Amino acid sequence: MTTPRRILFYVQHLLGIGHLVRASRVAQAIYAAGMEVTMVTGGSAVAGFPAPGIRHVALPTILASNSNFSGLADGTGAPVDDAYREQRTRALLEVFETTRPHAVIIEAFPFGRRQMRFELLPLLDAIEAADPRPLLFSSVRDILQENRKPGRDEETADLVGRHFDGVLVHGDPNFVRLDDTFPFAGQISAKVHYTGLVAPEPPVPSADRFDVVVSAGGGAVGAELLEASLGAARILADGRSWCLIAGPNLPGDDFVRLEAMAPDTVTLVRFRPDFPSLLMNAEVSVSQAGYNTVCDLLRAKCAAVLVPFASGGETEQTVRAQKLAALGFAQVVPEHALDSDRLARAIVAARSGIARPTVAVALDGAQQTARLLQDLIDSRSTSGR
Protein backbone atom coordinates (compact mmCIF):
# COMPACT_ATOMS: atom_id res chain seq x y z
CA MET A 1 0.00 0.00 0.00
CA THR A 2 1.41 3.37 -1.02
CA THR A 3 2.01 5.81 1.83
CA PRO A 4 -0.12 8.95 1.34
CA ARG A 5 1.86 12.01 0.37
CA ARG A 6 2.05 14.55 3.18
CA ILE A 7 1.65 18.23 2.38
CA LEU A 8 2.36 21.09 4.79
CA PHE A 9 0.53 24.26 3.74
CA TYR A 10 1.31 27.59 5.44
CA VAL A 11 -1.07 30.53 5.06
CA GLN A 12 -1.08 33.83 6.97
CA HIS A 13 -4.02 36.18 6.48
CA LEU A 14 -3.45 39.60 8.00
CA LEU A 15 -6.51 41.70 7.13
CA GLY A 16 -9.09 40.07 4.87
CA ILE A 17 -9.92 36.39 4.49
CA GLY A 18 -9.14 35.98 0.78
CA HIS A 19 -5.79 34.26 1.26
CA LEU A 20 -7.32 31.77 3.68
CA VAL A 21 -10.30 31.02 1.41
CA ARG A 22 -8.14 30.39 -1.66
CA ALA A 23 -5.62 28.27 0.26
CA SER A 24 -8.45 26.27 1.83
CA ARG A 25 -9.93 25.50 -1.58
CA VAL A 26 -6.54 24.29 -2.78
CA ALA A 27 -5.99 22.24 0.39
CA GLN A 28 -9.40 20.62 0.01
CA ALA A 29 -8.57 19.56 -3.56
CA ILE A 30 -5.22 18.14 -2.44
CA TYR A 31 -6.98 16.16 0.29
CA ALA A 32 -9.61 14.94 -2.18
CA ALA A 33 -6.77 13.66 -4.38
CA GLY A 34 -5.70 11.30 -1.58
CA MET A 35 -2.94 13.30 0.08
CA GLU A 36 -2.66 14.22 3.76
CA VAL A 37 -2.77 17.96 4.32
CA THR A 38 -1.65 19.90 7.38
CA MET A 39 -2.65 23.54 7.14
CA VAL A 40 -0.83 25.99 9.37
CA THR A 41 -2.67 29.28 9.80
CA GLY A 42 -1.62 32.40 11.63
CA GLY A 43 -4.54 34.82 11.43
CA SER A 44 -7.89 35.09 13.17
CA ALA A 45 -10.17 32.05 13.13
CA VAL A 46 -12.81 31.97 10.37
CA ALA A 47 -15.65 29.47 10.68
CA GLY A 48 -15.61 26.81 7.98
CA PHE A 49 -11.95 27.25 7.01
CA PRO A 50 -10.11 25.02 6.51
CA ALA A 51 -12.60 22.35 5.49
CA PRO A 52 -13.19 19.08 7.38
CA GLY A 53 -10.51 16.46 6.80
CA ILE A 54 -7.68 18.98 6.80
CA ARG A 55 -5.41 18.78 9.83
CA HIS A 56 -5.27 22.31 11.19
CA VAL A 57 -2.60 23.90 13.35
CA ALA A 58 -3.33 27.50 14.41
CA LEU A 59 -0.29 29.52 15.38
CA PRO A 60 -0.69 32.35 17.93
CA THR A 61 -2.72 35.01 16.11
CA ILE A 62 -1.06 37.81 14.17
CA LEU A 63 -3.07 40.50 12.36
CA ALA A 64 -2.27 43.70 10.50
CA SER A 65 -2.57 46.60 12.92
CA ASN A 66 -3.74 48.92 10.12
CA SER A 67 -4.94 48.82 6.50
CA ASN A 68 -1.50 49.52 5.01
CA PHE A 69 0.07 46.49 6.75
CA SER A 70 2.81 48.62 8.36
CA GLY A 71 2.50 46.94 11.76
CA LEU A 72 1.59 43.60 13.34
CA ALA A 73 -0.67 42.98 16.32
CA ASP A 74 -1.69 39.93 18.29
CA GLY A 75 -5.28 38.78 18.75
CA THR A 76 -5.91 41.42 21.41
CA GLY A 77 -4.58 44.28 19.29
CA ALA A 78 -1.30 44.59 21.19
CA PRO A 79 1.89 45.08 19.15
CA VAL A 80 3.81 41.87 18.46
CA ASP A 81 7.12 41.68 20.33
CA ASP A 82 10.22 39.50 19.94
CA ALA A 83 9.02 36.92 22.47
CA TYR A 84 5.78 36.48 20.55
CA ARG A 85 7.69 36.08 17.28
CA GLU A 86 9.97 33.47 18.84
CA GLN A 87 6.94 31.57 20.18
CA ARG A 88 5.42 31.42 16.70
CA THR A 89 8.70 30.41 15.07
CA ARG A 90 9.20 27.53 17.50
CA ALA A 91 5.63 26.34 16.94
CA LEU A 92 5.99 26.45 13.14
CA LEU A 93 9.28 24.55 13.14
CA GLU A 94 7.79 21.94 15.47
CA VAL A 95 4.91 21.35 13.04
CA PHE A 96 7.41 20.92 10.22
CA GLU A 97 9.50 18.42 12.20
CA THR A 98 6.52 16.31 13.29
CA THR A 99 4.76 16.34 9.91
CA ARG A 100 7.80 15.31 7.86
CA PRO A 101 6.10 16.49 4.66
CA HIS A 102 6.86 15.39 1.13
CA ALA A 103 6.13 18.96 0.02
CA VAL A 104 5.71 22.35 1.67
CA ILE A 105 3.54 25.11 0.21
CA ILE A 106 3.94 28.66 1.47
CA GLU A 107 1.13 30.98 0.48
CA ALA A 108 2.29 34.39 -0.89
CA PHE A 109 5.90 34.34 0.35
CA PRO A 110 8.39 35.42 -0.90
CA PHE A 111 6.25 37.58 -3.25
CA GLY A 112 4.34 38.86 -0.24
CA ARG A 113 4.14 38.44 3.53
CA ARG A 114 7.57 39.94 4.10
CA GLN A 115 6.35 40.77 7.62
CA MET A 116 6.57 37.04 8.38
CA ARG A 117 10.23 36.59 7.44
CA PHE A 118 11.07 36.16 11.13
CA GLU A 119 9.50 32.66 11.00
CA LEU A 120 9.61 31.83 7.29
CA LEU A 121 13.36 32.23 6.79
CA PRO A 122 14.04 29.75 9.63
CA LEU A 123 11.51 27.41 7.99
CA LEU A 124 13.42 27.67 4.69
CA ASP A 125 16.63 26.78 6.56
CA ALA A 126 14.94 23.78 8.18
CA ILE A 127 13.69 22.58 4.80
CA GLU A 128 17.17 22.82 3.31
CA ALA A 129 18.63 20.88 6.24
CA ALA A 130 16.01 18.12 6.18
CA ASP A 131 16.92 14.63 4.94
CA PRO A 132 15.07 13.87 2.81
CA ARG A 133 14.44 17.45 1.79
CA PRO A 134 10.78 18.11 0.87
CA LEU A 135 9.81 19.97 -2.26
CA LEU A 136 9.04 23.63 -1.63
CA PHE A 137 6.47 25.72 -3.50
CA SER A 138 5.23 29.28 -3.34
CA SER A 139 1.48 29.65 -3.91
CA VAL A 140 0.46 33.03 -5.35
CA ARG A 141 -2.58 34.66 -6.92
CA ASP A 142 -2.49 35.75 -10.54
CA ILE A 143 -1.88 39.47 -9.88
CA LEU A 144 0.78 40.57 -7.41
CA GLN A 145 0.94 43.71 -5.33
CA GLU A 146 3.31 46.26 -6.84
CA ASN A 147 6.49 46.60 -4.81
CA ARG A 148 7.28 50.23 -4.12
CA LYS A 149 10.71 49.80 -2.48
CA PRO A 150 13.86 49.30 -4.58
CA GLY A 151 15.41 45.86 -4.38
CA ARG A 152 12.33 43.97 -3.18
CA ASP A 153 11.62 42.20 -6.48
CA GLU A 154 15.28 41.25 -6.91
CA GLU A 155 15.29 39.79 -3.39
CA THR A 156 12.15 37.79 -4.18
CA ALA A 157 13.64 36.33 -7.36
CA ASP A 158 16.80 35.42 -5.46
CA LEU A 159 14.87 33.59 -2.73
CA VAL A 160 12.89 31.66 -5.33
CA GLY A 161 16.04 30.74 -7.18
CA ARG A 162 17.87 29.53 -4.06
CA HIS A 163 15.11 27.76 -2.15
CA PHE A 164 11.93 27.04 -4.11
CA ASP A 165 11.25 24.15 -6.46
CA GLY A 166 8.26 25.85 -8.06
CA VAL A 167 5.89 28.80 -8.05
CA LEU A 168 2.22 27.87 -8.29
CA VAL A 169 0.55 30.82 -10.02
CA HIS A 170 -3.18 30.47 -9.51
CA GLY A 171 -4.19 32.15 -12.71
CA ASP A 172 -4.63 31.73 -16.45
CA PRO A 173 -1.85 33.17 -18.65
CA ASN A 174 -4.48 34.01 -21.28
CA PHE A 175 -5.93 36.56 -18.83
CA VAL A 176 -2.84 37.81 -16.99
CA ARG A 177 0.75 36.60 -16.78
CA LEU A 178 3.14 36.78 -13.86
CA ASP A 179 5.32 39.02 -16.03
CA ASP A 180 2.60 41.69 -15.96
CA THR A 181 3.06 42.42 -12.24
CA PHE A 182 6.46 40.90 -11.42
CA PRO A 183 9.31 42.41 -13.44
CA PHE A 184 11.78 39.60 -12.68
CA ALA A 185 9.49 36.79 -13.83
CA GLY A 186 11.92 35.93 -16.63
CA GLN A 187 14.58 34.94 -14.10
CA ILE A 188 12.35 32.29 -12.53
CA SER A 189 10.30 31.25 -15.58
CA ALA A 190 11.51 27.63 -15.44
CA LYS A 191 9.91 27.26 -12.00
CA VAL A 192 6.54 28.87 -12.80
CA HIS A 193 3.43 26.68 -13.10
CA TYR A 194 0.08 28.24 -14.07
CA THR A 195 -2.74 26.29 -12.45
CA GLY A 196 -5.81 28.23 -13.55
CA LEU A 197 -7.97 30.27 -11.20
CA VAL A 198 -8.99 28.64 -7.93
CA ALA A 199 -12.75 28.97 -8.31
CA PRO A 200 -15.44 27.00 -6.46
CA GLU A 201 -17.36 24.26 -8.21
CA PRO A 202 -20.36 25.64 -10.17
CA PRO A 203 -22.85 26.36 -7.38
CA VAL A 204 -26.50 25.46 -7.14
CA PRO A 205 -28.67 28.62 -6.96
CA SER A 206 -29.65 29.58 -3.42
CA ALA A 207 -33.15 28.92 -2.14
CA ASP A 208 -33.66 32.62 -1.48
CA ARG A 209 -33.18 35.45 -3.95
CA PHE A 210 -31.96 39.06 -3.82
CA ASP A 211 -31.82 41.35 -6.84
CA VAL A 212 -28.66 43.11 -5.65
CA VAL A 213 -25.97 41.34 -3.61
CA VAL A 214 -23.32 43.53 -2.00
CA SER A 215 -20.26 41.88 -0.44
CA ALA A 216 -17.47 43.52 1.52
CA GLY A 217 -15.04 40.61 1.61
CA GLY A 218 -13.75 40.00 5.12
CA GLY A 219 -15.28 43.32 6.13
CA ALA A 220 -12.26 44.86 7.86
CA VAL A 221 -12.21 47.71 5.32
CA GLY A 222 -15.73 47.39 3.93
CA ALA A 223 -17.75 49.94 5.91
CA GLU A 224 -17.57 52.66 3.22
CA LEU A 225 -18.77 50.28 0.50
CA LEU A 226 -21.67 49.12 2.65
CA GLU A 227 -22.67 52.66 3.57
CA ALA A 228 -22.54 53.79 -0.06
CA SER A 229 -24.67 50.78 -1.00
CA LEU A 230 -27.33 51.72 1.55
CA GLY A 231 -27.40 55.20 0.03
CA ALA A 232 -27.66 53.76 -3.49
CA ALA A 233 -30.61 51.61 -2.43
CA ARG A 234 -32.41 54.72 -1.20
CA ILE A 235 -31.60 56.66 -4.38
CA LEU A 236 -32.83 53.90 -6.70
CA ALA A 237 -35.89 53.09 -4.56
CA ASP A 238 -37.21 50.73 -7.24
CA GLY A 239 -38.51 47.96 -5.03
CA ARG A 240 -35.61 45.62 -5.73
CA SER A 241 -34.37 43.51 -2.83
CA TRP A 242 -30.82 43.93 -1.54
CA CYS A 243 -28.57 41.68 0.55
CA LEU A 244 -25.52 43.34 2.12
CA ILE A 245 -22.90 40.88 3.40
CA ALA A 246 -20.77 42.77 5.92
CA GLY A 247 -18.05 40.18 6.46
CA PRO A 248 -16.89 38.61 9.74
CA ASN A 249 -14.28 41.30 10.44
CA LEU A 250 -16.47 44.41 10.16
CA PRO A 251 -16.30 46.14 13.57
CA GLY A 252 -19.40 45.51 15.67
CA ASP A 253 -20.19 49.20 16.10
CA ASP A 254 -20.22 49.66 12.31
CA PHE A 255 -22.56 46.71 11.88
CA VAL A 256 -25.05 48.09 14.41
CA ARG A 257 -24.88 51.55 12.84
CA LEU A 258 -25.43 50.25 9.31
CA GLU A 259 -28.22 47.94 10.41
CA ALA A 260 -30.08 50.93 11.85
CA MET A 261 -29.69 52.79 8.53
CA ALA A 262 -30.99 49.97 6.32
CA PRO A 263 -34.33 50.55 4.54
CA ASP A 264 -36.95 47.79 4.41
CA THR A 265 -35.71 46.48 1.06
CA VAL A 266 -32.23 45.77 2.47
CA THR A 267 -31.14 42.74 4.49
CA LEU A 268 -27.80 43.13 6.28
CA VAL A 269 -25.99 39.94 7.33
CA ARG A 270 -22.58 39.13 8.70
CA PHE A 271 -21.72 36.19 6.49
CA ARG A 272 -23.30 33.92 3.88
CA PRO A 273 -21.37 30.69 3.33
CA ASP A 274 -23.53 30.23 0.22
CA PHE A 275 -22.40 33.54 -1.30
CA PRO A 276 -21.59 31.92 -4.69
CA SER A 277 -25.11 30.44 -4.72
CA LEU A 278 -26.64 33.85 -3.97
CA LEU A 279 -24.89 35.28 -7.03
CA MET A 280 -26.56 32.68 -9.25
CA ASN A 281 -29.95 34.30 -8.54
CA ALA A 282 -28.83 37.94 -8.43
CA GLU A 283 -29.32 40.61 -11.07
CA VAL A 284 -26.30 42.67 -9.97
CA SER A 285 -23.31 42.03 -7.71
CA VAL A 286 -21.52 44.93 -6.00
CA SER A 287 -18.17 44.04 -4.47
CA GLN A 288 -14.51 44.76 -4.15
CA ALA A 289 -12.30 43.10 -6.75
CA GLY A 290 -10.60 40.48 -4.63
CA TYR A 291 -9.41 37.25 -6.19
CA ASN A 292 -12.01 34.95 -4.65
CA THR A 293 -14.95 37.26 -5.25
CA VAL A 294 -14.03 37.59 -8.92
CA CYS A 295 -13.74 33.79 -9.18
CA ASP A 296 -17.28 33.56 -7.79
CA LEU A 297 -18.46 36.16 -10.32
CA LEU A 298 -16.90 34.24 -13.19
CA ARG A 299 -19.05 31.26 -12.20
CA ALA A 300 -22.22 33.38 -11.89
CA LYS A 301 -24.31 35.10 -14.55
CA CYS A 302 -25.14 38.41 -12.84
CA ALA A 303 -23.91 41.84 -13.87
CA ALA A 304 -20.98 43.16 -11.81
CA VAL A 305 -19.93 46.45 -10.25
CA LEU A 306 -16.41 46.42 -8.83
CA VAL A 307 -15.02 48.86 -6.24
CA PRO A 308 -11.39 47.72 -5.95
CA PHE A 309 -9.66 48.09 -2.58
CA ALA A 310 -6.84 50.60 -3.07
CA SER A 311 -6.03 52.00 0.40
CA GLY A 312 -2.45 51.98 1.60
CA GLY A 313 -1.08 51.87 -1.94
CA GLU A 314 -2.71 48.51 -2.79
CA THR A 315 -2.67 47.91 -6.56
CA GLU A 316 -3.72 44.27 -7.07
CA GLN A 317 -7.49 44.73 -7.07
CA THR A 318 -7.32 47.81 -9.28
CA VAL A 319 -5.34 45.91 -11.93
CA ARG A 320 -7.85 43.04 -11.84
CA ALA A 321 -10.86 45.37 -12.06
CA GLN A 322 -9.39 47.33 -14.97
CA LYS A 323 -8.67 44.15 -16.93
CA LEU A 324 -12.23 42.92 -16.41
CA ALA A 325 -13.70 46.32 -17.33
CA ALA A 326 -11.68 46.33 -20.55
CA LEU A 327 -13.33 43.02 -21.46
CA GLY A 328 -16.78 44.47 -20.81
CA PHE A 329 -17.24 42.23 -17.79
CA ALA A 330 -17.86 44.87 -15.11
CA GLN A 331 -18.50 48.49 -14.24
CA VAL A 332 -15.75 49.95 -12.05
CA VAL A 333 -16.08 52.64 -9.37
CA PRO A 334 -12.67 53.74 -8.01
CA GLU A 335 -12.47 53.59 -4.23
CA HIS A 336 -11.41 57.25 -3.98
CA ALA A 337 -14.51 58.33 -5.94
CA LEU A 338 -17.01 56.08 -4.16
CA ASP A 339 -20.28 57.67 -3.12
CA SER A 340 -23.93 56.64 -3.24
CA ASP A 341 -24.76 58.61 -6.40
CA ARG A 342 -21.90 57.19 -8.43
CA LEU A 343 -22.56 53.69 -7.18
CA ALA A 344 -26.25 53.93 -8.08
CA ARG A 345 -25.36 55.03 -11.62
CA ALA A 346 -22.91 52.12 -11.98
CA ILE A 347 -25.56 49.64 -10.85
CA VAL A 348 -28.05 50.99 -13.42
CA ALA A 349 -25.39 50.83 -16.15
CA ALA A 350 -24.41 47.27 -15.21
CA ARG A 351 -27.91 45.85 -15.26
CA SER A 352 -28.99 47.70 -18.40
CA GLY A 353 -25.96 46.76 -20.49
CA ILE A 354 -25.76 44.12 -23.17
CA ALA A 355 -25.28 40.48 -22.18
CA ARG A 356 -22.14 40.08 -20.09
CA PRO A 357 -19.32 38.54 -22.12
CA THR A 358 -17.78 35.23 -21.14
CA VAL A 359 -14.18 35.50 -19.97
CA ALA A 360 -12.39 32.40 -21.24
CA VAL A 361 -10.20 31.43 -18.29
CA ALA A 362 -9.48 28.11 -16.60
CA LEU A 363 -11.32 27.91 -13.26
CA ASP A 364 -10.13 24.52 -12.00
CA GLY A 365 -6.96 25.77 -10.33
CA ALA A 366 -7.43 23.81 -7.11
CA GLN A 367 -7.73 20.47 -8.91
CA GLN A 368 -4.88 21.29 -11.28
CA THR A 369 -2.67 22.18 -8.30
CA ALA A 370 -3.39 18.83 -6.67
CA ARG A 371 -2.54 16.94 -9.89
CA LEU A 372 0.65 18.95 -10.37
CA LEU A 373 1.83 18.29 -6.81
CA GLN A 374 1.16 14.58 -7.11
CA ASP A 375 3.08 14.42 -10.41
CA LEU A 376 6.08 16.36 -9.08
CA ILE A 377 6.29 14.35 -5.87
CA ASP A 378 5.94 11.05 -7.75
CA SER A 379 8.52 12.17 -10.30
CA ARG A 380 11.02 12.87 -7.56
CA SER A 381 10.31 9.48 -5.91
CA THR A 382 10.83 7.69 -9.22
CA SER A 383 14.09 9.49 -9.90
CA GLY A 384 15.34 8.59 -6.40
CA ARG A 385 16.17 12.16 -5.49
Buried (B, 14 or more C-beta within 10 A) or exposed (E): EEEEBBBBBBBBBBBBBBBBBBBBBBBBBBBBBEBBBBBBBBBBEBEEBBBEEBBBBEBEBBBBBEEEBEEBBBEEEEEBEEEBBEBBBEBBBEBBEEBEBBBBBBBBBBBBBBBBEBBBBBBBEBBEEBEEBBBBBBBBBBBBBBBEEEEBBEBBBBBBEEBBBBBBBBBBBEBBBBEBBBEBBEBBEEBBBBBBBBBBEEBEBBEEBBBBBBBBBBBBBBBBBBBBBBBBBBBBEEEBBBBBBBBBBBEEEBBEEBBEBBEEBBBBEEBBEBBBBBBBBBBBBBBBBBBBBBBBBBBBBBBBBBBBBBEEEBBBBBBBBBBBBEBEBBBBBBBEEBEBEBBBBBBBEBBEEEEBEEBEBBBBBBBBBBBBBBEBBEEBEEEEE
